[in-house]
Amino acid sequence: MVKLKDCPVKVKTSSSQVPLSFCWRNTWFPVENILEYWEDTGCWWKGEIEKTFFRVASGKQIFELYNEKDSADWHLYGIYD
């Protein structure tokens, strides 16, 4: 089950914009493994911006992060139980 958050987070990335770590609730989480990534066009006909999602593992938890195309802003989309 996924708990949806969709809140802004700080993310440190590689030069290719892959997340290396992120800060949520004043705690930095190292990205130990990227489990999956994909691009989502959303409702493009409504003007939604394309997003790149990353499902990542940090410790025993799994998170979904995303950033909008051509943006430096990142969001924590969800946390898996």
N, C-alpha and C positions, 0 to 999 in steps of 0.2 A: 504494500500500500504506500502511496506517495502523499506526503503532507505538502500541499502547495503553499508557497511563501511569496514568490515573485517580488522580492525586495532587493534594493540596490546593495551591492557588495564591492569591496576593493579586491582586485585580482592582479597578481603578478603573472606576467606571461613571458613566453619565449619570444624570440624575434619573429617567429611565424604565427604569433598570436594564440598559441596553445597555453591554457592555464597551467601554471606551476604551483600556485598556492592562492588561497583566498581568505579574506577576513570577514567573519560573520559574528555578530555580537561581541566584538572586541577580541576575538580569538582567531589566530591564523591557523588554517588547516592546510597541510601540504597535500598536493595532489600526487598520490602514490601510483595511480593507474588511471588511464583514460579507457573506460570500458566501451564507450561508443560516442560517436559524434555525427551530427547531421545538420542540414540546412532546412529551414522551414520558411516557406513563403507566406504563410498566414493567409489572411483574407486580402490578397493583393488588390482586389477590385474595390476594397474599402480604404485603400491607401496604407495598409499595414506594411511596415518595413520588414525586410527579410532578416531572420535571426539565425545565428549559428549556435546550436546546443551542444553541450558536452556532458555526458554522464560520467562522473568521476568517483573514484574511491579514495577515501581518506580515513585511515584507521579501519574501524569496523563499520563505517557508515558510507552510504552512497548518496551523492548529491547530483542535482542537475543545475548546471550553470548555463547562461546564454548571454550573448552580446548581439546588439543590433548591427547590421551591416554599416560599415563606415563610421562606427561610433566606438569610443573608448569606454563607454559605460557598460558595466556588467551587472547581471542580476542572478540571484539565487532563486531558481524557479521552484525547486522542490527537494524534499529530503525523503529517502526511502526508509521504511521501518525494517 
